Amino acid sequence: MTQEFDAAYDVVVVGAGASGLSCAVQAAKDGLSCAILEKEQHTGGSSAFAEGHAAFESDEQLKRGITVTKDQAFNTYLDYSHWRADAPLVSRFVENAATTIVKMRDEVGAVYEDVTVTALDQPGELVTWHLPEGEVARVIELLESDARRRGVDVFLSTAATQILKDDAGKVTGLLARDDDGQKVRLGAKAVVVATGGFAANPEMLDKYTKYGIGAKMINVGGQGNTGDGITMVLAAGGTEHNSIGCLLLFPLMRDKTITSHTNCTGMQPYFWVNAEGRRFIDEVVGMSFGNAGDVTAALPGAFYWNIIDSATIRHLVEDGNEIGLGIYVRNNEKMVNLPTEIEADAADPGRTNVVSGATIEELAQNMGVDPSVLRVEVDGYNELCRAGVDTRFHKPAKFLRQVTEAPFYAIKMETGIMISMGALKIDEHMRCLDPDGRPVPGLYSVGCDAGGLFGESYALPIPGSANGFALTSGWLAADDIAEAVKAGAL
């Protein structure tokens, strides 16, 4: 049966974040006609919030004297995932991520200012975080401009709704709806799904993860990441990867900005207690924000309190923090805004995520915990600090800071989410696979809609993995589509 379309292309990309734009630009460079659809009014998705992306054996690393081999990267991904990651997909990403740096810099115009790590004291972290001038948001701007210059049709405020196939099961295009509610039918030899995952969909979060707190998670990523592409691929014959519940979580203060010094203080590896006022972890987990996010999500109420005293505030102001938040609050930055900010937060009757007390008992009451419980916990922790040895959770001595000088403050840190990172089963060519492991003809997925790079959680020893994979998987998919079109396979 002949299908009628409003327009037809070699490839249609759904989602204009890093992976989708990378795919569209490369498709145009490969001589393919291409359209990219974005349901939001602007491009970027969650990638617009990212600072940098990972690569291995890149020339940017080499000229800075940084050695991170592809062997190291591959083995770190596999080891961190307990060998649940898909080795062929991991290998293809690792082998090509350095080329992404060259493409973004020499062909698109990105300027790389630094290659670094996220946390100076995080054990085993590889120096893979390539930071472009203007962050990844600037790379997005450059990619969009390049896509338009190369003739890619960019449709904003246009939501894809259904992937179309012929009677033989081959992709023929998709249905979409524009901002006026009008239906659009686009023909395509291949459709690439790059819609950024489901971090903004509480129902899918609860369906695919163990936490059951989808509605409580504080989403700081793209608000359009509601799993649309995943749903469409599953309806078109694709299948889920076993990593579909993989999330990038981190502790976060509700209703505070990422640059807040109070928020950053809540991540410091000092004295954390749960909803009952009991210490529960070696707080050095805060050095790995992803691990800290996983821990926070599993706590009663999905939050913890970080308790500090006035001496610790002085330490943060005069000496600097133990761990920053990417480029928003730098590692070892002096927290000069903290005294004014935390005092204002604690005095605000409408705010319940920062409380103070002249005594530990008063602090406990304002936190809503049993004063006698918190008193015992504080006394026990102070004893460990004085001894210089944490026999309970074995935290390094340099992070043991007593809680003795009034006034005292408690900062409530809840579960924040940036992206989901595991979803659809694909092969190393970015082709979506059916339940029997066969490619769905003409159907591809890239970026955070695709599964296989991770196991249960984000690979924090390799900072920049999500965006590195997004940018790399995008152009790799386009190259594979171009080869298939040239060979007459699509």
C-alpha positions in Angstrom: 0.0 0.0 0.0 1.4 3.4 -1.0 1.8 5.9 1.8 1.2 9.6 1.3 3.6 12.0 3.0 3.8 15.8 3.4 7.5 15.5 2.8 10.1 12.8 2.5 13.7 12.5 3.6 16.5 10.0 3.8 16.5 10.3 7.6 14.3 11.9 10.2 15.7 12.5 13.6 13.4 12.8 16.6 14.8 15.1 19.3 17.3 18.0 18.9 19.6 17.5 21.9 23.3 16.7 21.5 22.7 13.2 20.0 20.0 14.3 17.6 21.9 17.4 16.3 25.1 15.4 16.0 23.2 12.9 13.9 21.5 15.5 11.7 24.8 17.3 11.0 26.6 14.2 10.1 23.7 13.0 7.9 23.9 16.2 5.9 27.7 15.9 5.6 27.1 12.4 4.3 24.9 13.7 1.6 21.6 12.6 3.1 18.5 14.7 3.1 17.5 15.2 6.8 14.9 16.7 9.0 15.1 17.0 12.8 12.0 17.3 15.0 11.9 18.9 18.5 8.8 19.1 20.5 10.1 21.9 22.7 10.4 25.5 21.4 14.2 25.3 21.4 16.9 22.8 20.8 19.2 21.4 23.5 17.3 19.0 25.8 19.2 18.0 28.9 22.5 18.4 27.0 22.1 22.1 27.4 22.7 21.7 31.1 25.9 19.7 30.8 29.4 21.0 31.2 31.5 18.6 29.2 31.9 15.2 27.5 34.2 12.2 27.7 36.8 11.1 25.2 39.9 8.9 25.3 43.3 9.3 23.7 42.1 12.7 22.3 44.5 15.3 21.1 43.2 17.6 23.7 44.3 15.2 26.4 47.6 14.5 24.7 48.6 18.2 24.4 47.9 18.6 28.2 50.0 15.6 29.0 47.0 13.5 30.1 47.1 9.8 29.4 43.8 7.9 29.4 43.9 4.9 27.1 41.1 3.3 25.3 41.9 0.1 27.1 41.5 1.8 30.4 38.2 3.3 29.4 36.7 0.1 28.0 37.7 -1.9 31.1 36.4 0.7 33.4 33.0 0.8 31.8 32.8 -3.0 31.9 34.1 -3.4 35.4 31.9 -0.6 36.7 28.8 -2.2 35.2 29.7 -5.6 36.6 30.0 -6.6 32.9 26.4 -5.9 32.2 27.2 -3.2 29.7 27.2 -4.3 26.0 30.8 -4.8 25.1 30.4 -4.2 21.3 28.6 -0.9 22.0 31.1 0.2 24.6 34.0 -0.6 22.3 32.5 1.4 19.4 32.0 4.4 21.6 35.5 4.2 23.2 37.2 3.8 19.8 35.4 6.9 18.3 35.0 9.4 21.2 38.2 11.1 20.4 37.0 11.7 16.8 34.0 13.5 18.3 36.4 16.0 19.9 37.9 16.7 16.5 34.5 17.0 14.8 33.1 19.4 17.4 36.3 21.5 17.4 37.5 21.5 13.8 34.3 21.1 11.9 31.7 22.7 14.2 33.8 25.3 16.0 33.9 24.3 19.7 36.9 25.5 21.7 38.1 23.2 24.5 39.3 25.1 27.6 40.2 22.2 29.9 40.3 18.4 30.4 39.8 17.5 34.1 37.8 15.4 36.6 34.7 16.2 38.6 36.1 15.4 42.1 39.7 15.6 43.1 39.3 13.0 45.9 37.1 10.5 44.0 39.1 7.3 43.8 39.9 6.0 40.3 38.4 8.8 38.4 39.8 9.1 34.9 40.7 12.5 33.4 38.2 12.4 30.6 36.0 15.5 31.2 36.5 17.7 28.1 35.1 21.2 28.9 34.2 23.3 25.9 34.0 27.1 26.1 30.4 28.0 26.9 29.8 24.4 28.0 27.8 21.9 26.0 25.1 24.6 25.5 27.5 26.3 23.2 28.2 23.1 21.3 24.4 22.8 20.9 24.2 26.3 19.4 27.1 25.5 17.0 25.5 22.2 15.9 22.1 23.8 15.3 23.7 26.5 13.2 25.7 24.0 11.2 22.7 21.8 10.7 20.7 24.7 9.3 23.6 25.8 7.1 23.9 22.3 5.6 20.2 22.2 4.7 18.7 20.2 7.5 15.0 21.1 8.0 14.6 21.9 11.7 11.1 21.7 13.0 10.6 23.1 16.5 7.4 22.7 18.6 6.7 19.6 16.6 6.2 16.3 18.5 6.6 12.9 16.9 3.7 10.6 17.8 4.1 7.4 15.8 6.8 5.5 13.8 5.4 4.2 10.5 6.3 0.8 8.9 5.3 -1.0 5.8 3.8 -4.5 5.6 7.3 -6.0 5.6 8.2 -4.3 8.9 10.5 -1.7 7.5 10.4 1.9 8.7 8.9 4.3 6.2 8.5 7.5 8.2 6.6 8.9 11.1 3.6 10.9 12.2 4.0 14.1 14.1 1.9 17.0 15.4 2.9 20.6 15.2 2.3 23.5 17.7 -1.1 24.2 16.1 -2.2 20.6 16.6 -2.0 19.8 12.9 -0.9 16.3 11.9 2.3 16.0 9.9 3.4 12.9 7.9 7.0 12.6 7.0 8.5 9.8 4.9 12.0 8.5 5.8 14.3 5.7 4.9 15.5 5.7 8.5 14.2 7.2 11.7 16.6 8.0 14.6 15.1 8.4 18.1 17.0 10.8 20.3 14.4 12.1 22.7 16.6 12.1 25.8 15.0 9.4 28.0 12.2 9.6 30.6 13.6 11.6 33.6 10.5 14.0 33.4 8.0 11.1 33.5 7.2 10.1 37.1 5.1 7.1 35.9 7.9 5.7 33.8 10.4 6.4 36.6 8.3 4.3 38.9 7.7 1.6 36.3 11.3 1.1 35.5 13.1 1.8 38.7 13.1 0.4 42.2 12.7 3.6 44.1 9.0 4.4 43.7 9.6 8.2 44.2 9.1 9.4 40.6 6.8 12.3 41.7 9.3 13.3 44.4 12.4 13.5 42.3 13.6 17.1 41.5 14.2 17.1 37.7 16.8 19.6 36.7 17.2 18.3 33.1 15.0 18.8 30.0 11.4 19.0 30.9 10.5 17.4 27.6 12.3 14.1 28.5 9.0 12.2 29.0 10.0 9.0 27.2 8.0 9.6 24.0 10.7 8.1 21.8 11.0 5.0 23.9 7.2 4.5 23.8 7.2 4.9 20.0 10.1 2.5 19.5 8.5 -0.2 21.7 5.3 0.2 19.7 7.2 -0.2 16.5 8.7 -3.5 17.5 11.8 -2.5 19.5 12.6 -3.8 22.9 13.9 -2.7 26.3 17.5 -3.0 27.4 18.1 -4.5 30.8 19.6 -1.2 31.9 16.4 0.7 31.3 16.2 1.8 35.0 19.7 3.5 34.9 19.4 7.1 36.2 21.8 9.9 36.8 20.8 11.0 40.3 22.4 13.3 42.8 21.5 15.0 46.1 19.9 18.4 45.7 18.1 21.1 47.7 14.6 21.7 46.6 14.0 25.2 45.2 17.7 26.2 45.2 19.9 26.8 42.2 22.9 24.7 41.3 25.2 27.6 42.1 23.9 28.0 45.7 26.6 27.7 48.3 24.1 26.2 50.8 23.2 23.5 48.2 26.9 22.7 47.7 27.4 22.6 51.4 24.7 19.9 51.6 27.0 17.7 49.4 30.1 18.1 51.6 31.4 14.8 53.3 30.7 15.9 56.9 27.9 14.6 59.1 24.8 13.1 57.4 21.8 11.7 59.1 18.6 10.1 57.8 14.9 11.0 58.5 15.3 9.5 62.0 18.4 11.6 62.8 20.8 8.6 62.6 24.1 8.6 60.8 23.9 6.0 58.0 26.9 6.2 55.6 30.5 7.2 55.0 29.8 10.7 53.8 32.7 10.6 51.4 30.1 9.1 49.0 29.4 12.8 48.3 32.6 12.8 46.2 30.7 10.7 43.7 27.5 12.6 43.2 25.9 9.7 41.3 26.5 7.2 44.1 25.3 9.8 46.6 22.1 10.2 44.5 21.5 6.5 44.5 22.0 6.4 48.3 19.7 9.3 48.8 16.9 7.9 46.6 16.9 4.7 48.7 16.6 6.4 52.1 13.3 6.8 53.9 11.6 9.8 52.4 14.4 9.9 49.8 16.4 12.6 51.6 19.1 13.2 54.2 20.2 16.1 56.5 23.8 17.3 56.4 24.5 18.8 59.8 27.2 21.5 60.3 28.3 23.8 63.0 29.6 27.4 62.9 33.2 26.3 62.8 32.6 24.3 59.7 31.0 27.3 58.0 34.2 29.3 58.8 36.2 26.5 57.3 34.2 26.5 54.1 34.6 30.3 53.8 38.3 30.5 54.7 39.7 27.2 53.3 37.2 26.3 50.6 35.0 23.3 50.0 36.0 19.6 49.8 33.9 19.0 46.7 32.4 21.4 44.2 29.6 21.0 41.7 31.2 20.9 38.3 31.9 24.3 36.9 29.0 25.9 38.9 30.8 25.7 42.2 34.5 24.8 41.7 36.4 22.2 43.7 38.1 23.9 46.7 36.2 27.2 46.0 35.9 29.4 49.1 32.2 29.5 50.0 32.0 33.2 50.7 28.2 33.4 50.1 27.5 30.7 52.6 27.1 32.6 55.9 24.6 35.1 54.5 22.8 32.6 52.4 22.4 29.8 55.0 21.3 32.3 57.7 18.6 33.7 55.3 17.5 30.2 54.4 17.1 29.2 58.1 15.3 32.4 59.0 12.7 32.0 56.1 9.5 30.6 57.6 8.5 29.3 54.2 11.6 27.1 53.8 11.9 23.7 55.5 15.1 22.5 53.9 17.4 24.5 56.1 16.9 24.8 59.8 19.1 26.0 62.7 19.3 25.6 66.4 21.2 27.1 69.3 21.5 23.6 70.7 21.5 20.1 69.2 18.2 19.5 70.8 16.6 22.6 69.3 18.1 21.7 65.9 16.5 18.2 66.2 13.1 19.7 67.0 13.3 21.9 64.0 14.3 19.0 61.9 11.4 16.9 63.2 13.5 14.2 64.7 13.8 12.8 68.3 16.3 15.1 70.2 17.6 12.2 72.2 18.4 10.2 69.1 20.3 13.1 67.4 22.1 13.9 70.7 23.5 10.4 70.9 24.5 10.4 67.2 26.3 13.8 67.5 28.1 12.8 70.6 29.2 9.5 69.1 30.4 11.2 65.9 32.3 13.9 67.8 34.1 11.2 69.7 35.2 9.6 66.5 36.4 13.0 65.3 38.5 13.5 68.4 40.0 10.1 68.0 40.8 10.8 64.4 39.5 7.3 63.3 36.0 6.5 62.0 35.5 3.0 63.3 31.8 3.1 62.3 31.9 3.9 58.6 35.6 4.3 58.0 35.6 7.8 56.6 39.1 9.3 55.9 40.3 11.2 58.9 40.7 14.5 56.9 36.9 14.7 56.5 36.1 14.2 60.2 34.9 17.5 61.5 33.3 17.9 64.9 29.8 19.4 65.4 30.4 21.4 68.6 30.1 25.2 68.0 26.6 26.8 68.0 24.6 27.8 66.2 24.0 24.5 64.3 22.5 24.1 60.9 20.9 21.1 59.1 20.6 21.2 55.3 18.0 18.9 53.7 19.2 17.2 50.6 16.6 15.4 48.4 16.8 13.3 45.3 17.6 15.2 42.1 17.6 13.7 38.6 19.3 14.9 35.5 18.6 12.1 33.0 17.7 8.5 32.5 20.4 6.7 30.6 19.3 3.1 29.8 16.3 2.2 27.8 16.2 0.7 24.3 18.1 -2.4 23.2 20.5 -1.4 20.3 23.5 -2.9 18.6 26.9 -1.2 18.0 25.5 0.3 14.8 22.8 2.1 16.9 20.1 0.0 15.3 17.1 -0.8 17.5 16.6 -4.5 18.1 13.5 -6.5 18.3 12.8 -9.0 21.1 14.7 -11.7 19.1 17.8 -9.5 18.8 17.2 -8.6 15.1 17.5 -5.0 13.9 14.2 -3.3 13.1 14.9 -2.2 9.5 15.4 1.6 9.4 15.0 2.3 13.1 17.9 3.7 15.2 18.3 5.1 18.7 21.1 7.3 20.1 21.9 9.2 23.3 19.9 8.7 26.5 17.1 6.7 24.8 19.7 4.0 24.0 20.8 1.3 26.5 24.0 -0.6 26.7 26.8 1.7 27.9 25.9 1.4 31.6 24.8 -1.2 34.1 22.6 -0.1 37.0 24.1 3.3 37.5 26.1 6.1 35.8 29.8 5.4 35.4 31.2 8.2 37.6 34.9 7.1 37.2 34.5 8.4 33.6 33.1 11.9 33.8 31.2 13.2 30.8 30.1 9.7 29.7 26.4 10.6 28.9 27.3 13.6 26.7 30.3 11.8 25.2 28.1 9.0 24.1 25.3 11.3 23.0 27.5 13.3 20.6 29.4 10.2 19.4 26.4 7.9 18.9 24.7 10.6 16.9 27.3 10.8 14.2 28.0 7.1 14.2 24.3 6.4 13.5 24.3 8.8 10.6 27.4 7.2 9.1 25.8 3.8 9.4 22.6 5.0 7.8 24.5 6.6 4.9 26.3 3.4 4.2 23.0 1.4 4.3 21.3 3.9 1.9 24.3 3.8 -0.5 24.2 0.0 -0.4 20.4 0.0 -1.1 19.7 -1.7 2.2 17.3 1.2 3.3 
